[in-house]
Structures are given as structure tokens and as C-alpha cells.
Amino acid sequence: MTPFPVRHSDAPRILARCRELVRPALGRAVREMHPWHAEITAYSFGWDGNGGGQGKGVRQALAVLGAEAVGAPAREAVAGAVAVELIHTFSLLHDDIMDGDETRRQRATAWKAYGTGPAVLAGDALFALAVRVLAQAPGSAGPAAVRLLAAALDDLVRGQADDLLFEGRPWTGPDAVRPHEYRLMAERKTGALLGCAAGLGAVLGGAGRSRTDALTAAGRHLGVAFQVVDDMLGIWGDPAVTGKPVHSDLRRGKKTYPVLVALADGGPAAGRLGALLRSGTVPDDGAARRAAGLIEEAGGREAAGAEAARQLERARACLESAALAPEPLAELLALLAYTASRTG
Ligand code: GRG
């Protein structure tokens, strides 16, 4: 075990330190974009001064801590941190369009504010910029870093494809989405970029295969936990904190983990939940609240919390099996603990 105390309450301080470290390079990269795309990007980052929260910055922090954990100075990770934040922003822009989501980080999504075409294009520009920033990373690790990012992007697209395809699958019966299918989807859709972030820190910090793999694997487990918690916040979270409307996943018939495990329970509440979801009508506020109650009654909330805890435990084991520097390791563990308890 690490000799450093691990407190999830340290996470905001850790995230802020990493954000401040990466912010100048992120700003420089965004200023290289076409002015139209730079404006949409600044809006997405909440830099335009018109309200709207900033992201938590978990991915850039993983990159910075990944480098520090392998004994390199944080500056070695900056290109990787910038790249993962740009890719994250790109994927949110496109995801909001695919899902038709109108609110993110307490304000209109980019496509609502600027139109679909401009938001798609800004996302594409972010993608291109991320690859360029990483390919131009100082030192000799550029090609290995780009390979890591390319693999993560492949997974990201596959995970998103499965997530969209799941929407067309039935709630119950032989073709229903099974919890293990969900876990693979979440590992790709959300875990791939978190794993890539931590792995990039290691690669850019000059680490060899085994520590890079351990950090990447930890990030992937963290990603599954992160997505499960995201699903829970979509049902039981406070929209004032999450910045997104409550129950939008339920209304759209998204196959989130709490619903899938509740349905798999097979008891009376699961039966009533299945009937409600199969009725095919888009649930109004009352029906969505009823569904949320049935998910909880059928054990979906508890099982989802347990799954997040299991994945975080695996992430911890990956980190502790690698020879990492004690203080950054403690900070990584604090981020894991924070994921389980986050409210936004
Ligand atoms: C890679 C070519 C290519 C396409 C991307 C759109 C897409 C395909 C994938 C979507 C991936 C996605 C949006 C996953 C959701 C991950 C998630 C839980 C996002 C929320 O992350 P937070 O909570 O957000 O870190 P903040 O607002 O804090 O930055």
C-alpha cells in the first residue's frame, strides 16, 4: 500500500493543479484553429466568459499523473494532456448531436448554440488538432504516443457504435443487452480515452511497456466505473450539479447499467419496470420518476454502485502492481476514490 494518505477530498486540488499546468498549452493549440472553430471550442470549454461550467479535466490529470507516476516531470505529459482534452471535447460535441442533447455543463450544447454543421466541423477540427499536437510532442516518444491514441480512437468509435445499436435492442428477452455487453461498450466508449490519457503520460514520460500497460489498464477500469456512475447520475443526480437534464437517458430508452441490472433481477419490480419500458411510449416526467423508483426497488442502484466499486478496485490493483512513484500514485488513487463519490 502507498505510504501517502489517500483522500478523495483532495481530488479538486489535484484536478486544479493539472488544469493550470495544461491550460497555457491548450490555449495555444486552440488559437491555431480556424477562428470559427476556435470560438466554438472556447464555448465548449466554457472560456467565453458567458457562464457555463468547465469540464472536470479528469483526462488531462490522468496524463499528467501518469508521467509523474513514472518519475518524469509533468511538462513531459503536456502534449498528451492537451490531446486527450481535445479528443474528449470533440467526442462530447459529436455525442450531443447523435443523442440530440440540448444541455451540457449547465448551458446549451454547441450544436444548439451554433448549429449542427458548425458543431460537427468544430469536432473534426478538434480531432485533427489533437493528432497534430501529439505527433509534434517533443522528444522521441511521438510515434508511440500516436499509436496509443489511434488504438483508443478505434475503441471509442466501436464503443459509441455499440451504445447506439443497443438503443434498438429490446429491453427483455433473448436479444436484450446483457450486463457484460454493456461493460465492454463502456470500457471502449469511456475507458479507452481515460486509459489512453494515463498511458500517454507514461509513454511521454519515457516509461517502458509494463508501466504503460498498467496505467492504461487502470484507466480503462476507471472508465467503466466512470460510465456506470454517469448512468446513475443521469437517473438520481441533481441536474444543477450534473449540468444535464435528469432522466434524459430513460426517456430516450438508453440501455444504462442500472436499468439493465434491474431488469436482470427478475423479481416483481423488474417485471413492472420491463412492462413500463416495453410499453414503447416516451415516458413523461411521472413515468420516468416511476421507472427510477422501480430500478431502485429491483436493486439496480445498489448493483450499479457495486459494479463501479468493483471496477475501481481493479483499477487500484493495476496501479499498485506497477512500480509507480508513491506521491503521484496516491493522487491517482484519490482520483479513483473521487469517481465513486462524484456528483457531477
Ligand atoms: C473517435 C472518431 C471518433 C469518434 C468519437 C462521439 C463518439 C465517437 C464517442 C462518444 C464518447 C463519449 C461521449 C463517451 C461518454 C464519456 C463520458 C462519461 C463523458 C462525460 O465525461 P466527464 O464527466 O465530462 O469527464 P466533463 O464535463 O467533466 O468534461
Boltz pocket constraint, residues with backbone or C-beta under 6 A from the ligand:
constraints:
  - pocket:
      binder: B
      contacts: [[A, 54], [A, 55], [A, 56], [A, 57], [A, 58], [A, 88], [A, 90], [A, 91], [A, 92], [A, 94], [A, 95], [A, 105], [A, 152], [A, 153], [A, 154], [A, 156], [A, 157], [A, 160], [A, 189], [A, 190], [A, 226], [A, 227], [A, 230], [A, 344]]
      max_distance: 6.0
